[in-house]
Amino acid sequence: MRLQLPWIVSLAAAGAVLAGCNHTEAPLPPIPGHLAFVSNRGRTGVQYDIFEMNADGTGLVNLTDSLAYDDWPTWSPDHSKIVFQSDRDVNAAQPLDIFVMNADGTNVVQLTVDTTQERQPAWSPDGAKIAFASNREGKLHIFTMNAADGSGVTRLTTGLQTDAQPAWSPDGTKIAFATNRDANEEVYVMNADGTSPVNLTNNAASDAGPAWSPDGKKIAFMSTRIGGTEQIFVIPGFGRLTIDAVNQRDYTLLQGVVLVAAAGYVVVNLLVDVVYSLLNPRIRIAGANR
C-alpha cells in the first residue's frame, strides 16, 4: 500500500524554522541556510541521489553520487549529519536500509543490516534516537534505534496493519505517523514510547505525511479530502485541544504551494526538482540552518 513507499512532500527545516504549513505562531524567519533534497540529475539521470544547496538554489553539491537509490534525507539536530534510506546494500528482495553520513557526504555508515525493509528515518530532537519504519517483524511498523550505531532497536507499534512515516514532536515526547489501521490512511499521534495512539484526522480520504511546527502546536499533513488530489493541510491548535475535541477541529487547507510553511516544514519553488516534488511526492526535501 502507499504507506510502504516514501510518499511525502516536505522541506524539513532543521533549526530556527518557519511558520505556516508546519510552523510557529511567530513571524516567518529567514529560510534556513542549506537544503538537502533528492534528485535524478546525477551522472546517469536515472538513479536518485541526495543533493545539498543553499536556500537560494546556489552551491549545488551531490552528496551521495552512487548508482543506488538514495532517498528520505533527514538532518541531525546539530546539522552535522544526514540520515537517509538507500538500496545501495542489496539484501534479498527488499533492498532498503538506513545509512548516516556527514553533512558533506563523507563517512557513510550503515545503521541497519538485514533482509527486510528499513525506511523513512526521523531523528529525535535530542539526537539520541532515530525512528524508522520496518517490516522486519511482518507488517510495516515503527521502531526506534540508537542514532550512534543502530543498536537498541525497539518496536513502538503493533497490529495487523501498516504504520509508517514517523515524525517526532519538537519536545521529543510524541511521534506522529501515518497508518491504515482504520482501513484507510490516517494521521495518528502517540507517546514516544508507542503508548496512547490517537487518530488525529479521522476522515475517509487518504491522510499521510505528518510534519510538526517547531512549537509543537500544529501538524501539517497531506490529504486527498478535496477533489481526490494530494494537498497540504494543517491541524491547528494541536496540544491545546482535548482528545474528545480532536474530531471536531477545523482543518486549514494551504492554498498556493509556491511557499507553504507549517510545523517546521516549507515547500519553496527554488529548482525544477522542488516543483517536481509537488507533483511526485516521492521526492523529499530536507532543510537545515547551518
VMD Tcl script that draws the C-alpha trace (Angstrom):
set ca {
  {0.00 0.00 0.00}
  {1.07 3.60 -0.39}
  {2.34 3.98 3.15}
  {5.06 1.48 2.39}
  {6.59 3.91 -0.09}
  {8.24 7.25 0.67}
  {5.22 9.34 -0.34}
  {5.66 12.74 1.25}
  {6.05 16.28 0.05}
  {8.06 18.29 2.53}
  {11.00 20.51 3.12}
  {12.13 19.70 6.65}
  {13.53 22.77 8.33}
  {16.09 21.95 10.98}
  {16.89 24.68 13.44}
  {15.20 28.01 13.93}
  {12.46 27.48 11.38}
  {9.31 28.59 9.78}
  {5.75 29.49 10.45}
  {2.89 28.15 8.38}
  {2.32 24.68 6.95}
  {4.43 23.19 9.73}
  {5.38 26.14 11.79}
  {5.05 28.50 14.66}
  {2.80 31.38 15.63}
  {5.81 33.70 15.35}
  {6.64 35.76 12.23}
  {8.25 33.79 9.43}
  {12.03 33.83 9.92}
  {14.54 33.60 7.05}
  {14.57 30.37 5.06}
  {17.20 28.03 6.56}
  {20.65 28.20 5.06}
  {21.03 24.75 3.49}
  {18.65 22.26 1.89}
  {19.09 18.55 1.30}
  {16.91 17.07 -1.42}
  {16.54 14.08 -3.73}
  {17.01 14.31 -7.50}
  {17.85 12.16 -10.52}
  {20.00 14.92 -12.02}
  {23.16 12.88 -11.31}
  {25.62 11.33 -13.71}
  {23.25 8.70 -15.15}
  {20.00 10.66 -14.99}
  {18.35 7.50 -13.67}
  {19.42 6.89 -10.08}
  {18.25 9.19 -7.30}
  {20.93 10.89 -5.23}
  {20.88 13.25 -2.26}
  {21.98 16.79 -3.05}
  {22.62 19.85 -0.92}
  {22.30 23.50 -1.88}
  {21.97 26.95 -0.39}
  {18.45 28.18 0.24}
  {18.67 30.43 -2.82}
  {19.47 27.47 -5.10}
  {23.21 28.11 -5.38}
  {26.08 25.90 -4.26}
  {24.61 22.64 -5.53}
  {26.53 19.54 -4.38}
  {25.79 15.84 -4.95}
  {26.32 14.21 -1.55}
  {25.82 10.55 -2.45}
  {26.60 10.21 -6.19}
  {26.06 6.47 -6.30}
  {24.27 4.07 -8.62}
  {21.88 3.29 -5.77}
  {18.51 4.83 -4.93}
  {19.19 7.27 -2.06}
  {16.15 8.92 -0.52}
  {14.44 10.44 2.55}
  {17.29 12.69 3.85}
  {16.86 14.00 7.39}
  {19.27 16.31 9.21}
  {20.56 15.56 12.69}
  {19.51 18.18 15.27}
  {23.00 19.70 15.25}
  {23.02 19.66 11.41}
  {26.32 17.79 11.30}
  {24.89 14.58 9.80}
  {22.20 13.35 7.44}
  {20.38 10.04 7.83}
  {18.79 8.50 4.74}
  {17.39 5.32 3.21}
  {19.13 3.52 0.36}
  {19.19 0.30 -1.64}
  {22.99 0.50 -2.07}
  {23.48 -2.65 0.00}
  {21.22 -5.09 -1.82}
  {19.73 -7.62 0.57}
  {17.34 -10.24 -0.76}
  {14.16 -8.99 -2.42}
  {13.68 -5.90 -0.23}
  {16.79 -3.75 -0.62}
  {16.25 -0.76 1.67}
  {18.41 0.06 4.67}
  {19.18 3.15 6.72}
  {22.52 4.94 6.48}
  {24.01 8.04 8.06}
  {26.70 10.34 6.66}
  {28.41 13.58 7.50}
  {26.63 16.65 6.15}
  {29.23 16.90 3.38}
  {28.54 13.31 2.22}
  {31.62 11.71 3.76}
  {31.86 8.80 6.19}
  {28.74 6.86 5.16}
  {27.80 4.33 7.85}
  {25.12 1.65 7.54}
  {22.85 1.52 10.61}
  {20.53 -1.37 9.64}
  {21.68 -4.66 8.13}
  {19.09 -7.35 7.44}
  {16.85 -8.79 4.72}
  {13.83 -6.57 5.37}
  {12.88 -3.01 4.52}
  {14.03 -0.18 6.79}
  {12.84 3.23 5.65}
  {11.72 6.77 6.46}
  {14.22 7.65 9.21}
  {13.44 10.53 11.58}
  {15.95 11.91 14.09}
  {14.77 12.58 17.65}
  {15.18 16.21 18.78}
  {17.91 15.27 21.25}
  {19.83 13.39 18.55}
  {19.95 10.16 20.54}
  {17.37 8.10 18.63}
  {16.22 7.53 15.08}
  {12.64 6.44 14.45}
  {12.01 4.44 11.28}
  {9.53 2.15 9.56}
  {10.37 -1.53 9.04}
  {8.70 -4.79 8.09}
  {11.30 -6.85 9.99}
  {8.52 -8.44 12.04}
  {5.94 -8.81 9.28}
  {3.87 -5.71 8.58}
  {5.47 -2.30 8.27}
  {5.68 -0.82 11.78}
  {7.53 1.94 13.58}
  {10.73 1.28 15.51}
  {13.45 3.33 17.16}
  {17.19 2.67 17.37}
  {20.23 4.39 18.81}
  {21.44 7.01 16.36}
  {25.08 6.36 17.13}
  {25.29 2.78 15.86}
  {21.82 1.37 15.10}
  {21.71 -0.68 18.30}
  {18.86 -0.86 20.80}
  {16.09 -1.43 18.26}
  {12.67 -1.07 19.93}
  {9.30 -1.69 18.30}
  {6.73 1.05 19.02}
  {3.63 -0.03 17.07}
  {1.86 -3.36 16.69}
  {-1.11 -4.80 14.84}
  {-2.09 -6.27 11.51}
  {-1.98 -3.01 9.55}
  {0.76 -0.70 8.29}
  {2.34 2.14 10.31}
  {4.90 4.43 8.67}
  {6.28 7.98 8.23}
  {7.26 8.71 11.87}
  {7.73 12.37 12.83}
  {8.99 13.42 16.28}
  {7.39 16.34 18.11}
  {9.87 19.16 18.83}
  {9.99 18.28 22.53}
  {10.58 14.59 21.77}
  {7.60 13.35 23.78}
  {5.33 12.42 20.83}
  {5.60 10.78 17.43}
  {3.10 11.47 14.66}
  {2.76 8.80 11.98}
  {0.62 7.60 9.08}
  {-1.30 4.34 9.29}
  {-4.03 2.32 7.60}
  {-5.20 0.69 10.83}
  {-8.68 2.22 10.26}
  {-8.98 0.72 6.75}
  {-7.75 3.93 5.14}
  {-4.74 6.18 5.61}
  {-4.93 8.41 8.69}
  {-2.53 10.52 10.72}
  {-2.08 9.41 14.32}
  {0.00 10.65 17.22}
  {1.37 8.56 20.08}
  {3.71 8.92 23.00}
  {7.38 8.47 22.09}
  {7.31 5.02 23.73}
  {4.43 3.90 21.46}
  {1.65 4.18 24.02}
  {-1.69 6.04 23.72}
  {-2.10 6.29 19.90}
  {-4.81 8.77 18.82}
  {-6.37 9.30 15.38}
  {-5.99 13.00 14.51}
  {-7.56 13.09 11.06}
  {-10.42 10.54 11.10}
  {-11.51 11.11 7.51}
  {-12.49 8.83 4.63}
  {-9.80 10.43 2.46}
  {-6.14 9.46 2.40}
  {-4.20 11.41 5.07}
  {-0.43 10.98 5.43}
  {2.94 12.73 5.68}
  {2.68 14.38 9.14}
  {5.07 17.24 9.99}
  {5.23 19.26 13.23}
  {5.54 23.00 13.74}
  {8.63 23.98 15.76}
  {6.44 24.92 18.73}
  {4.62 21.58 18.59}
  {1.20 23.23 18.31}
  {0.43 22.38 14.68}
  {0.77 19.33 12.47}
  {0.79 19.63 8.69}
  {-0.21 16.65 6.60}
  {-1.05 15.60 3.06}
  {-4.64 14.68 2.19}
  {-6.89 13.83 -0.75}
  {-10.00 15.10 1.05}
  {-10.64 17.84 -1.51}
  {-11.08 16.71 -5.10}
  {-9.18 13.48 -4.57}
  {-5.79 15.12 -5.21}
  {-3.00 15.42 -2.67}
  {-2.97 18.82 -0.98}
  {-1.39 20.13 2.22}
  {-3.45 20.79 5.35}
  {-2.67 21.92 8.88}
  {-4.22 20.70 12.11}
  {-4.47 23.90 14.20}
  {-4.33 24.09 17.96}
  {-2.71 20.71 18.45}
  {-1.68 20.35 22.07}
  {-4.38 22.75 23.22}
  {-7.34 20.53 22.40}
  {-8.54 17.55 24.39}
  {-8.71 14.11 22.77}
  {-12.51 14.40 22.69}
  {-12.26 17.58 20.63}
  {-9.86 16.20 18.04}
  {-12.56 15.08 15.62}
  {-14.42 18.40 15.88}
  {-11.48 20.57 14.80}
  {-11.45 22.54 11.56}
  {-8.62 21.86 9.15}
  {-6.86 24.57 7.20}
  {-6.13 24.00 3.52}
  {-2.93 25.72 2.47}
  {-3.51 27.35 -0.87}
  {-0.74 28.26 -3.30}
  {2.22 25.95 -2.92}
  {4.92 28.35 -4.09}
  {5.56 28.91 -0.39}
  {3.87 26.70 2.15}
  {5.02 26.92 5.75}
  {3.83 24.85 8.68}
  {5.02 22.65 11.53}
  {8.70 23.08 10.75}
  {8.43 22.32 7.03}
  {8.33 24.52 3.97}
  {7.93 23.93 0.24}
  {9.68 26.55 -1.87}
  {9.93 26.96 -5.63}
  {13.73 27.02 -5.89}
  {14.53 24.42 -8.52}
  {12.75 22.23 -11.03}
  {13.33 19.40 -8.57}
  {11.32 21.22 -5.92}
  {8.47 21.96 -8.29}
  {8.54 18.34 -9.41}
  {8.32 17.26 -5.80}
  {4.88 18.83 -5.60}
  {3.75 16.58 -8.43}
  {5.60 13.46 -7.32}
  {5.62 13.06 -3.53}
  {8.44 10.53 -3.78}
  {10.82 13.48 -3.91}
  {11.51 14.54 -0.32}
  {13.50 17.61 0.60}
  {15.03 18.50 3.95}
  {16.40 21.85 5.05}
  {18.94 22.76 7.69}
  {20.05 26.03 9.18}
  {23.83 25.65 9.13}
}
mol new
graphics top color blue
foreach p $ca { graphics top sphere $p radius 0.5 }
foreach p [lrange $ca 0 end-1] q [lrange $ca 1 end] { graphics top cylinder $p $q radius 0.2 }
display resetview
